């Protein structure tokens, strides 16, 4: 049985560019599949979906003193059926904006906004 060897002139030649790129890709593939915590430290596990707490806006802004804007879904019964019907079948959300007085008193404004456009 004969054993194949590389011809002498090619033995010292550098690897082709495509071989180098292919080896590089294999190394990247191994790194991506690695269970190493160091490599995957930036990727968190999927978070469990849960509804946000149903705090009224004043409670929310007291708990979050640096927050100035809150986007949320409308609370049940917050707006009349006529207000909600203005948007047709478009989805809507509430934008609450807060201004704080020098004494820390909270003043709130809110809008009912309807989402434009189609689906992504």
Backbone as ProteinMPNN parsed JSONL, in Angstrom:
{"seq_chain_A": "XXXXXXXXXXXXXXXXXXXXXXXXXXXXXXXXXXXXXXXXXXXXXXXXXXXXXXXXXXXXXXXXXXXXXXXXXXXXXXXXXXXXXXXXXXXXXXXXXXXXXXXXXXXXXXXXXXXXXXXX", "coords_chain_A": {"N_chain_A": [[0.843, -1.163, 0.0], [0.586, 2.147, -0.879], [1.588, 5.256, 0.382], [0.274, 8.445, 0.186], [2.01, 11.434, -0.325], [2.807, 14.871, -0.033], [3.968, 16.635, -2.87], [7.408, 17.561, -3.165], [8.068, 20.359, -3.932], [5.778, 21.725, -3.041], [5.665, 21.343, -0.361], [6.773, 23.219, 1.412], [5.321, 25.446, 0.887], [3.103, 28.177, 1.624], [-0.197, 27.86, 3.06], [-3.139, 27.947, 1.029], [-5.13, 30.892, 0.396], [-7.893, 30.415, 0.588], [-7.929, 28.132, 2.193], [-6.948, 29.142, 4.592], [-9.008, 30.946, 5.256], [-11.105, 29.154, 5.522], [-10.256, 27.58, 7.675], [-10.29, 29.543, 9.629], [-13.035, 30.085, 9.739], [-13.99, 27.642, 10.739], [-12.872, 27.743, 13.294], [-14.257, 29.928, 14.365], [-16.853, 28.889, 14.291], [-16.61, 26.84, 16.189], [-16.149, 28.38, 18.473], [-18.57, 29.766, 18.757], [-20.302, 27.686, 19.336], [-19.362, 26.923, 21.73], [-19.712, 26.087, 25.162], [-18.654, 27.759, 26.964], [-18.626, 30.042, 29.635], [-17.312, 32.434, 29.598], [-17.168, 33.13, 26.892], [-19.865, 33.283, 26.184], [-20.877, 35.234, 27.828], [-22.228, 37.622, 27.369], [-24.731, 36.972, 26.533], [-27.855, 36.582, 27.674], [-30.168, 34.359, 29.302], [-33.394, 33.528, 27.993], [-35.92, 35.719, 28.984], [-38.639, 35.344, 31.243], [-41.89, 35.93, 30.168], [-43.944, 38.432, 31.441], [-46.609, 40.373, 32.752], [-46.423, 43.893, 33.161], [-46.305, 45.624, 36.315], [-49.39, 46.886, 37.568], [-49.349, 49.706, 38.252], [-50.634, 52.882, 39.094], [-50.059, 55.968, 37.334], [-48.996, 57.93, 39.051], [-47.945, 56.48, 41.221], [-46.048, 54.978, 39.826], [-44.261, 57.022, 38.891], [-43.364, 58.041, 41.322], [-41.967, 55.849, 42.31], [-39.963, 55.741, 40.439], [-37.944, 58.09, 40.282], [-36.362, 59.427, 38.376], [-37.595, 59.078, 35.984], [-39.392, 60.424, 33.219], [-41.176, 59.988, 31.21], [-43.737, 57.682, 30.463], [-44.739, 54.894, 28.733], [-47.509, 52.915, 28.146], [-50.045, 50.324, 28.22], [-53.542, 51.016, 28.068], [-55.387, 51.261, 31.09], [-58.012, 49.093, 32.277], [-61.176, 50.474, 31.706], [-60.205, 53.068, 31.783], [-60.409, 54.825, 29.63], [-63.141, 56.019, 27.665], [-65.46, 54.094, 25.659], [-66.007, 55.464, 23.325], [-63.735, 57.074, 23.021], [-61.772, 55.105, 22.566], [-62.768, 54.026, 20.224], [-62.158, 55.884, 18.303], [-59.782, 55.277, 17.034], [-60.378, 53.252, 15.291], [-59.707, 49.972, 14.203], [-57.122, 50.028, 15.043], [-54.269, 49.418, 17.134], [-53.694, 50.761, 20.424], [-51.962, 52.911, 22.752], [-50.972, 54.387, 25.886], [-49.406, 57.429, 26.604], [-47.776, 58.787, 29.207], [-46.721, 61.73, 30.694], [-44.606, 63.401, 32.946], [-44.206, 66.22, 35.056], [-42.229, 67.669, 37.466], [-42.654, 69.66, 40.295], [-40.909, 72.321, 42.144], [-41.244, 71.622, 44.776], [-41.404, 68.937, 44.622], [-43.823, 67.973, 43.91], [-45.94, 66.104, 41.779], [-46.989, 66.556, 38.466], [-49.112, 65.43, 35.998], [-49.515, 64.587, 32.541], [-51.392, 63.011, 29.987], [-51.762, 61.02, 27.018], [-53.762, 59.37, 24.597], [-52.634, 57.269, 22.25], [-52.65, 56.136, 18.897], [-51.518, 53.365, 17.079], [-49.795, 53.487, 14.059], [-49.787, 52.153, 10.699], [-48.75, 48.925, 9.267], [-47.854, 45.548, 9.743], [-44.868, 44.125, 11.139]], "CA_chain_A": [[0.0, 0.0, 0.0], [1.408, 3.353, -0.965], [1.107, 6.376, 1.183], [0.423, 9.669, -0.595], [2.667, 12.557, 0.339], [2.795, 16.105, -0.797], [5.182, 16.794, -3.674], [8.452, 18.343, -2.501], [8.008, 21.815, -4.094], [4.643, 22.311, -2.333], [5.739, 21.047, 1.067], [7.087, 24.423, 2.197], [4.492, 26.562, 0.441], [2.06, 28.551, 2.597], [-1.535, 27.381, 2.731], [-3.865, 28.865, 0.157], [-5.969, 31.853, 1.096], [-9.185, 29.803, 0.906], [-7.718, 27.223, 3.318], [-6.835, 29.961, 5.801], [-10.334, 31.458, 5.591], [-11.916, 28.024, 5.941], [-9.831, 27.238, 9.036], [-10.772, 30.629, 10.488], [-14.476, 29.888, 9.918], [-14.178, 26.502, 11.64], [-12.549, 28.19, 14.643], [-15.384, 30.752, 14.803], [-17.99, 27.996, 14.544], [-16.38, 26.156, 17.463], [-16.314, 29.362, 19.548], [-19.995, 30.062, 18.917], [-20.947, 26.533, 19.943], [-18.717, 26.645, 23.002], [-20.536, 26.376, 26.339], [-17.845, 28.564, 27.865], [-19.307, 31.216, 30.178], [-16.586, 33.638, 29.199], [-17.544, 33.435, 25.509], [-21.283, 33.581, 26.094], [-21.241, 36.059, 28.977], [-23.109, 38.723, 26.985], [-26.027, 36.461, 26.124], [-28.625, 36.12, 28.826], [-31.201, 33.393, 28.967], [-34.666, 34.174, 27.654], [-36.669, 36.15, 30.168], [-40.023, 34.892, 31.306], [-42.8, 37.026, 29.871], [-44.917, 38.707, 32.488], [-47.189, 41.699, 32.624], [-45.873, 44.924, 34.032], [-47.205, 45.906, 37.442], [-50.453, 47.817, 37.212], [-49.26, 50.896, 39.093], [-51.103, 54.076, 38.417], [-48.911, 56.772, 36.91], [-48.388, 58.634, 40.174], [-47.133, 55.499, 41.944], [-44.903, 54.665, 38.966], [-43.297, 58.121, 38.873], [-42.741, 58.14, 42.656], [-40.996, 54.756, 42.413], [-38.898, 55.988, 39.454], [-37.837, 59.55, 40.334], [-35.697, 60.019, 37.205], [-38.436, 58.864, 34.803], [-40.205, 61.563, 32.808], [-42.176, 59.508, 30.26], [-44.14, 56.283, 30.622], [-45.617, 54.35, 27.701], [-48.164, 51.732, 28.707], [-51.381, 50.037, 27.717], [-54.596, 51.675, 28.854], [-55.985, 50.465, 32.163], [-59.432, 48.823, 32.008], [-62.095, 51.537, 32.125], [-59.543, 54.377, 31.855], [-60.937, 55.655, 28.551], [-64.487, 55.611, 27.248], [-65.533, 53.327, 24.417], [-65.954, 56.433, 22.229], [-62.32, 57.45, 22.85], [-61.066, 53.971, 21.985], [-63.296, 53.793, 18.879], [-61.583, 56.856, 17.374], [-58.677, 54.68, 16.29], [-60.817, 52.125, 14.462], [-59.159, 48.727, 14.76], [-55.692, 50.174, 15.336], [-53.868, 49.261, 18.54], [-53.419, 52.047, 21.067], [-51.235, 52.916, 24.018], [-51.037, 55.652, 26.623], [-48.127, 58.061, 26.944], [-47.918, 59.672, 30.364], [-45.542, 62.59, 30.882], [-44.665, 64.004, 34.265], [-43.373, 67.378, 35.398], [-42.123, 67.771, 38.931], [-42.489, 71.013, 40.794], [-39.763, 72.482, 43.053], [-41.534, 70.944, 46.039], [-41.478, 67.502, 44.359], [-45.176, 67.591, 43.53], [-45.984, 65.545, 40.427], [-48.087, 66.921, 37.582], [-49.103, 64.443, 34.913], [-50.339, 64.731, 31.343], [-51.407, 61.728, 29.294], [-52.375, 60.977, 25.707], [-54.084, 58.074, 24.02], [-52.019, 57.272, 20.92], [-52.989, 54.988, 18.063], [-50.364, 52.886, 16.315], [-49.969, 53.585, 12.605], [-49.103, 51.214, 9.823], [-49.066, 47.507, 9.188], [-47.169, 44.606, 10.641], [-43.459, 43.877, 10.803]], "C_chain_A": [[0.892, 1.23, 0.0], [0.759, 4.46, -0.173], [1.334, 7.637, 0.382], [1.08, 10.744, 0.254], [2.605, 13.751, -0.585], [4.053, 16.172, -1.642], [6.146, 17.761, -2.996], [8.32, 19.845, -2.712], [6.863, 22.456, -3.306], [4.733, 22.149, -0.825], [5.976, 22.293, 1.896], [6.209, 25.599, 1.84], [3.436, 26.899, 1.484], [0.699, 28.036, 2.125], [-2.252, 28.411, 1.873], [-4.754, 29.777, 1.0], [-7.316, 31.228, 1.481], [-9.058, 28.828, 2.068], [-7.634, 28.008, 4.621], [-8.203, 30.481, 6.226], [-11.226, 30.336, 6.121], [-11.565, 27.605, 7.363], [-10.333, 28.28, 10.032], [-12.266, 30.448, 10.77], [-14.75, 28.722, 10.86], [-13.907, 26.91, 13.084], [-13.697, 29.038, 15.203], [-16.602, 29.898, 15.121], [-17.832, 27.285, 15.882], [-16.583, 27.119, 18.632], [-17.79, 29.649, 19.815], [-20.7, 28.918, 19.643], [-20.382, 26.203, 21.318], [-19.643, 26.958, 24.171], [-19.821, 27.28, 27.34], [-18.613, 29.794, 28.333], [-18.63, 32.49, 29.716], [-17.013, 34.063, 27.799], [-18.993, 33.904, 25.436], [-21.77, 34.498, 27.22], [-22.235, 37.157, 28.615], [-24.515, 38.264, 26.608], [-26.766, 35.935, 27.351], [-29.646, 35.088, 28.357], [-32.496, 34.149, 28.695], [-35.438, 34.501, 28.927], [-38.089, 35.62, 30.095], [-40.92, 36.096, 31.051], [-43.783, 37.189, 31.02], [-45.422, 40.125, 32.301], [-46.516, 42.662, 33.589], [-46.827, 45.16, 35.19], [-48.207, 46.985, 37.047], [-50.448, 48.972, 38.207], [-49.914, 52.048, 38.353], [-49.89, 54.961, 38.158], [-48.226, 57.466, 38.084], [-47.502, 57.704, 40.999], [-45.876, 55.18, 41.141], [-43.85, 55.768, 39.03], [-42.677, 58.37, 40.248], [-41.687, 57.061, 42.839], [-39.777, 54.983, 41.518], [-38.67, 57.492, 39.336], [-37.136, 60.187, 39.133], [-36.522, 59.858, 35.932], [-39.256, 60.108, 34.509], [-41.344, 61.141, 31.883], [-42.482, 58.045, 30.565], [-45.093, 55.92, 29.484], [-46.205, 53.057, 28.247], [-49.477, 51.497, 27.985], [-52.402, 50.73, 28.62], [-55.115, 50.721, 29.921], [-57.451, 50.203, 31.814], [-60.303, 49.951, 32.564], [-61.47, 52.923, 32.169], [-60.093, 55.338, 30.808], [-62.303, 55.121, 28.147], [-64.407, 54.82, 25.942], [-65.439, 54.255, 23.21], [-64.506, 56.863, 21.956], [-61.552, 56.335, 22.144], [-61.501, 53.706, 20.546], [-62.71, 54.76, 17.853], [-60.477, 56.261, 16.515], [-59.091, 53.56, 15.365], [-60.293, 50.835, 15.054], [-57.67, 48.825, 15.011], [-55.437, 49.972, 16.827], [-53.566, 50.636, 19.115], [-52.586, 51.838, 22.327], [-51.336, 54.307, 24.635], [-49.618, 56.149, 26.851], [-48.403, 59.041, 28.072], [-46.607, 60.426, 30.534], [-45.699, 63.295, 32.219], [-43.755, 65.238, 34.316], [-43.395, 67.469, 36.911], [-41.893, 69.231, 39.313], [-41.299, 71.097, 41.745], [-39.98, 71.789, 44.4], [-41.658, 69.431, 45.851], [-42.863, 67.03, 43.954], [-45.196, 67.177, 42.058], [-47.217, 66.058, 39.689], [-47.993, 66.025, 36.363], [-49.987, 64.896, 33.764], [-50.316, 63.374, 30.656], [-52.168, 61.849, 27.991], [-52.696, 59.539, 25.344], [-53.579, 58.123, 22.582], [-52.375, 55.995, 20.178], [-51.801, 54.642, 17.172], [-50.701, 52.927, 14.835], [-49.385, 52.373, 11.916], [-49.538, 49.761, 9.967], [-48.301, 46.69, 10.187], [-45.737, 44.399, 10.176], [-43.267, 42.413, 10.494]], "O_chain_A": [[1.834, 1.332, 0.786], [-0.465, 4.565, -0.084], [2.453, 7.893, -0.063], [0.732, 10.928, 1.421], [2.373, 13.618, -1.787], [5.123, 15.793, -1.163], [5.71, 18.691, -2.317], [8.449, 20.582, -1.735], [6.965, 23.625, -2.935], [3.956, 22.758, -0.089], [5.424, 22.411, 2.99], [6.343, 26.664, 2.442], [2.925, 26.005, 2.158], [0.485, 27.81, 0.934], [-1.994, 29.609, 1.983], [-5.082, 29.475, 2.148], [-7.825, 31.48, 2.573], [-9.992, 28.703, 2.86], [-8.185, 27.588, 5.639], [-8.532, 30.465, 7.413], [-12.006, 30.54, 7.051], [-12.45, 27.31, 8.166], [-10.748, 27.943, 11.14], [-12.714, 30.635, 11.902], [-15.651, 28.804, 11.695], [-14.616, 26.485, 13.996], [-14.07, 28.892, 16.366], [-17.302, 30.148, 16.102], [-18.8, 27.14, 16.628], [-17.125, 26.731, 19.667], [-18.207, 29.76, 20.968], [-21.587, 29.15, 20.465], [-20.874, 25.299, 21.993], [-20.297, 28.001, 24.168], [-20.328, 27.532, 28.433], [-19.189, 30.513, 27.516], [-19.287, 33.502, 29.472], [-17.2, 35.254, 27.553], [-19.303, 34.834, 24.692], [-22.963, 34.523, 27.523], [-23.012, 37.584, 29.47], [-25.396, 39.094, 26.388], [-26.343, 34.964, 27.978], [-29.938, 34.971, 27.167], [-32.658, 35.289, 29.13], [-35.584, 33.668, 29.821], [-38.66, 35.472, 29.015], [-40.732, 37.156, 31.648], [-44.371, 36.221, 31.504], [-44.723, 40.974, 31.748], [-46.098, 42.286, 34.684], [-48.028, 44.923, 35.063], [-47.886, 47.889, 36.275], [-51.428, 49.19, 38.92], [-49.769, 52.181, 37.137], [-48.814, 54.722, 38.707], [-47.0, 57.577, 38.105], [-46.42, 58.103, 41.429], [-44.777, 55.117, 41.692], [-42.667, 55.478, 39.205], [-41.554, 58.87, 40.323], [-40.641, 57.303, 43.442], [-38.69, 54.48, 41.802], [-39.151, 58.111, 38.388], [-37.304, 61.384, 38.897], [-36.182, 60.441, 34.903], [-39.753, 60.768, 35.422], [-42.353, 61.837, 31.776], [-41.583, 57.268, 30.887], [-46.126, 56.563, 29.298], [-45.476, 52.202, 28.751], [-49.96, 52.35, 27.241], [-52.136, 50.989, 29.794], [-55.263, 49.523, 29.681], [-58.069, 51.012, 31.123], [-60.185, 50.332, 33.728], [-62.144, 53.877, 32.558], [-60.229, 56.533, 31.072], [-62.583, 53.929, 28.271], [-63.41, 54.878, 25.223], [-64.862, 53.886, 22.187], [-64.102, 56.998, 20.802], [-60.771, 56.597, 21.23], [-60.71, 53.222, 19.737], [-62.76, 54.486, 16.654], [-60.263, 56.701, 15.385], [-58.237, 52.965, 14.708], [-60.409, 50.609, 16.259], [-57.009, 47.799, 15.178], [-56.271, 50.307, 17.668], [-53.224, 51.564, 18.382], [-52.521, 50.741, 22.883], [-51.736, 55.269, 23.979], [-48.737, 55.384, 27.242], [-49.163, 59.997, 27.915], [-45.527, 59.836, 30.519], [-46.793, 63.731, 32.579], [-42.689, 65.277, 33.701], [-44.443, 67.36, 37.546], [-41.058, 69.927, 38.736], [-40.735, 70.069, 42.118], [-39.023, 71.417, 45.078], [-41.977, 68.715, 46.8], [-43.071, 65.847, 43.685], [-44.562, 67.805, 41.209], [-48.334, 66.006, 40.203], [-46.926, 65.878, 35.768], [-51.043, 65.496, 33.961], [-49.317, 62.66, 30.736], [-53.088, 62.657, 27.859], [-51.989, 58.61, 25.737], [-54.05, 58.935, 21.786], [-52.399, 54.91, 20.758], [-51.165, 55.521, 16.59], [-51.759, 52.461, 14.412], [-48.575, 51.65, 12.496], [-50.502, 49.417, 10.651], [-48.121, 47.09, 11.337], [-45.431, 44.485, 8.987], [-42.154, 41.988, 10.186]]}, "name": "protein", "num_of_chains": 1, "seq": "XXXXXXXXXXXXXXXXXXXXXXXXXXXXXXXXXXXXXXXXXXXXXXXXXXXXXXXXXXXXXXXXXXXXXXXXXXXXXXXXXXXXXXXXXXXXXXXXXXXXXXXXXXXXXXXXXXXXXXXX"}
